[in-house]
Amino acid sequence: MNHRERLIAALSHQQPDKIPIDVGGTVDSSIVVEGYAKLKEHFGIEAEDSLCNRMMRVVKVDENILQALDIDTRGVFMGAPIKGADQELEPDGYRDLWGIERIKPPQSYYYDLRNSPLSGAISLDDIRKYPWPDPDDPGILQGLKERVAWIRENTDCAAVLALPAPFIHVSQYLRGFEDWYCDIALNAKVFDALCDAVLEVSLEICKNVLKEVGQQVDVALAGDDIGAQQALQISPEAYAKYIKPRHAKYFRQVHDLSPAKLVYHTCGSVVSIMQDLIEIAVDAIHPVQVSAAGMDPAGLKKNYGDRIAFWGGVDTQQILPRGSVEDVKRTVEQCIEDMGAGGGYVLAAVHNIQPDVPLENILAMFEHAREYVPSFEKKEGVRSTLLTD
């Protein structure tokens, strides 16, 4: 199998010749600038960093590094808006296309939310009159076709397309988290109107992107966190009423416009809605945050693994930054053993690799994933059969 075939097989619940691995294929499975510097030095890369997400300060991983680590994915990221370009703010901040302001505090690695333009007491009219982004901004599509063509011509890897966040993230940033949560309980009309306004813009951007390259990519990923460390961010009833129908509409459009596998990114504990995600046609859940309540890989595989695939699983809270090389290797082995049998698993870190992760742990994660032969392959002779086909 080549890299693309391997990833597609896994997401189609077929046993690949090896467990596919990802770094840099998405904005949530990349690496922060300061951590990336270690990889660049190790591999002798001198190219200037190119970010795939400014807020989190994560990079587009250099092709030479991806080849050296034998990575199966290649990211395809939307272009920067022209009319909605970031407006730089002093001392170290910016205002994005939605009008949301962020600032990077001294000694911080990331940009924090500074101003939510629709916070406080607002009316439905305030939402209607808000200067919403232009979904037809030509900058958004810039470079997409060229990137996919480059992947096809120069690699045998899977093209992973980053789609715009449907509506949760943006509505929280626009409204402010406290007001957002209060609206669910006390101001449903405002909540509905805000979510619908954001979703309308995101759906249009998504449609334009998929019409541009949706037929050529292998995976389409949309991120919209709904999980927290112990449970969902909101009640199951609120999820069913406000979130699920809107996500269903967004995901339906993705499937209508592209044959790509749909991967949904949400951090946190989402075990309570796994059946819901299956019902609204999610092909794979990313990132399997194993440190969150109920996100036990073996249990998820047993209960849902025949209907949804898993992407991630190598713990970024404790193991990668604080564990030994042997701890990392054991975690890689456990993830593969728990989620890899019969396909349905892509190995990656739970989230972006952080600056405090030692270089040797980064290398151990990917190198050991390639060299480890799981017990289910030894038992069934899968690898030897596939490699001789």
N, C-alpha and C positions, 0 to 999 in steps of 0.2 A: 504493500500500500504506500502511496505517497502521502504527504502531509495533509493535503486537502481531503483525500479519500478517508484517511484515518479519522479526522474530525467529524466528517459527515456521517461515517459509520457509527461512531459513538453516539452522536445526537439522534441517530435513527434506531438506537437500541440494538445495534449489531456489534458483535465483538470485533474490535480493531486488532491489528497485529501488535500494536503497542498502545498504551494509554496516551491520548493526545495531551499536550501541555501548552499553556498559554502564559505569556507575559507581554504586555504592550498591545494586546489585541483590542482592549477596551480602555476607556478612561478610568475604569475602576479596577483594572488589573495591571496597571503599569507600575511606575516607580517615581518617587519624589526626587526632585533635582539633586539634592545633596546625597541621597543614596545612590543615584545613578552615576555620580562622579566616581564612585568606587568601581563600578563596572567598567566605565570608560577607561580608567587608568589601567585596570587589569587587562583589558583587551587592546590597549593602545589606541583608543579612539580619541581623536582630537577635534571632531566636528562640534560646532556650536549646538547647544540644546534647542530643540523645537518642542514647544508645549502642545499637548493635546487637550489640556484643561488648565486654565489660568488660576481659578480659585484654589484647586488642590495642588497646583504646581507640579503636575505630572507630565512626563515626557513621551514623545514618540521615540520608541527605542530604535537605535541604529540597526540597519539591516545586517551589518557584520556581526553584531552581538546576537541577534536573533538566529543567524545561521550557526554561530559557534555553540549556542545552547540548544540547537536543533528544535526550535519552536515551531509549532504547527499553524499558528495564526498570524495574520497581518491585518493591522487596523486600518480602517477607512473612516476618516474624520471629516465632518462638515467644515466648509470654509468659514472665514470670518466675515460677518456682515459688513457691507459698505456703508449704507445709510444708518445702520444701527451699530456702528463700530464703537468699541469701548471708549469712553471719555475719561481721560486721565485726571485724577484728583490728588491734591497734595495732602499729606506728605508722601504716602505710598498707597494710593487707592485708585479705584476706577468705578465708573458707572456703566453697567452693561446694557444690552439692547432692550431689556425689560424696564430699565430705569432703577434697578437695584444697585445700591452702593455698597462697596466692600473696601476694607482697609487691611493692610498687612502690618500688624503691630511689630515693633522692634523685637528682635530675637525670635520671632515666630516664623514657622515654615509656610504658613497658609494665610489666605485672605479671609477675614471674618466679616460677617454681615454688620454693616454700620447703619444703614437706613433702609427701612421698608416703606416705600412711597405710598402704600394704601393702608397704613396702620391707623389705629384710632377710630373715632366715630366716622363712619362713611355711609353713604346711601347707595342705592342701586344706580342712581344717576352718576355718582362719582365713578363707578365701575364702567358705565357706558361711555363716559367722556374721557376715560384714561387714554393716553397716547400709546396704544398697543403697537408692538413691533410689526413691521411689514413682512409677512411670510414669504413674499416674492422678492425679497432683497437678493440681488444677483450674486452677492458675495458668498452666500450660503452654499451654492452649488459649485463654486469655483474649485477646480482640481479634482472633483470626485471621479469623473470618467477617466481622467489621466491616471489617478492612483490605482483604480481597479485594473486598468489595462496594464500598468506596470507590474502589478502583482501577478497577473496572468502570464505575462511575457517573460518575467524574470524569476519566478518562483513556482513551486507546485503546492503552495500553501493556501489555506482557506482565507477568503476575504471576509472580514468582520466589520459590518457597517454600524457606526454609531448614529442612532436616531435621537431626535430631541426628546427631553423628558416630557411625558404626557401632561401632567398638571399638578401633581402633589408638591414637588420641589418648588416650582416657581410660585405657586399660590402661597406657600408658606413664607417664602422670601419676600413676596410683595406685601403681604398682610402683616407679617411678623408672627412668630410662633405663638405667643400668648393669645393674640387676637384670633388667630386661625383656630386654635383649640376652643376658645370661647364661642366662636361662631357656630361650631358644630352643635354645641349644646343650647345656645341662646339666640342665634341669628341665622337660621337655616336659609332664608331667602338671600342674604348677602353671601353666604358660603356657596350656595348653588350658583349664583350669578358669577362670582369670581372664578370658581372652578370651570364653569362653562366658557367663560371668556378666554382663559388661558388655554383650555383644551382646543378651542376653535383655531387659535393661532398655531398651536403645536401640530394639530391634524393637518393643517395646510402646509406647514414646513415639511412634515413627514411625507405627505403626498408628493410634493415637489422632488424631494430627495429620492423617493422610491421610483418615481417616473424617470429620474436621471440614471440610476444604477441598480434599481431593485431587482432586475432580471439577471444581473451579472454577479451579485454577491451571494455568499453561502450562508451567512448568519446576519441577522439584524438584531441589535441589542438596544433596548429601551430601559433607562434607569429611572426609578421613581420610588424612593424608600417609603415603606409603610411599616416596617418592623422596628422594634426597639430591643433592648437587651433582654427583657423578661417576657415581652408579649408584643402584640401589635401596638402601634402608637395610639390607636383609638379602639373603641369597643367593636366586637364582631358585628353588632347590629349597625353601627355607623359605617363600617367597611362595606357591608352588604348594600346599604342604602346609597351611600355617596361615592364610594371608590370603585367597587366592582363593575357597575354598569358603564362607567366612563372608561375604565381600562378595557372593558370588553369591546367598546366602540373603537378605541385606538388600535387594539390588537387585531380586530377584524379587518381594519383597513390595511394593516401590514400584510396580512395573509392574502388579501384581495389583490394587492399590487406587487407581491413578490413571492417566489417559491422558497425563499430563504427560511432557515430555521429561526424561530423567534425566541430570543433569550430575554428574560425579564430580570433586571438587577434590582434587588432590594436587600439592604443589610438587615440584621436583626432576626428576631424570632418570628417566623411566618409559618410555623408548622400548622397553626390553626386554620390557615387558609390554603393549604396545599391542594385540597380538592377543588376549591374555587378557581385556583390558577389553572388547573387542568381543564376545568369547564370552559374557561375563556381562552383556551387554545395556546397556552404558554408551552413551548417545547422544552425549555430548560430554565432552571432557576439558578441565578448567580447572586451571591458567591458561596452559599452554604456556610453561614457564619457559625462555626462549630462551637464557639464560646457562648452563644445565645441560648436561652432556655428552649429545650425541646428539639434543638437542631442536631440531634444525634445522627451521624451519617448512616450507620447501620440500620437504624430504625426508619429513616427516610427512604432508604433503598428498599427495605422490606415492604413498606406500606405503599410506596408510590413509584418505585423505580421502574415499573413496567409501563408507566404512563407519562412520566416526566423525567428529563435528564438533569444532572447536577454538574455544576461548573464552579470549581474553587476548592475550599476545604482545608488548606494549609494555614493554620492559625497565625494571624498577624498580631494578636494582642500579647501573647506570651512566648510561643515557641520560636518564631522567627527572630524577634529582637533579643530574647533572653535565654533561649535554649542553646544547647551545644549542637555541634554538627551531628552527633549521633541522635540527639533528640529530633532534629529536623528529618533525618533519614527515617527514623521510626514513624514519625507522623506521616511522611510520604507513603510509606508502606501501608499504614493503617487506612489512609484515605483510599488507596488503590484497592486494598482488600475489601473494604466496606462498600465501596460504590462502583467498582470497575467491572464486576462480573457481568457478562452479557451485554457489554456496552453501557451507554448512558452516563459516562463520566468523562469530564475534562479536568485535568489537574492544574490548579493555579493557587496563588495565595488568596486568602479570604478577601483582601482588599489591596490597594496600592502598597507596594513595599516602601516602608518608611525609612527616614535617614539613619535611625539607630540600629538597623539590621546589619550585622557583620557580613562582609563580603563572602566569607567562607560558608555562611548559612544560605545566602542566595544561590551560590554555585551548587551547594549540596542538594538543594531542593530540586533543581532542574536536572542535574547530572544523575542523581539517584533515581529520579523518575524514569529516566531512560534505561538505566542498567538493571533495575529491579524486575525480577520475573515473579509475578504473583502466584499464589498457591493454586488458584483456579485455572491458570494456564498450564502449570506443571501437571495438574491432575488430568486435564483434558487434551493436552498436547496442542493447544490452540496456536501458540506462537510458532512452533516448528511447522505446523501445517500451512499456516498463512505465509510464512516466509519462503516456502518452497513452491507456492502456487505461481 
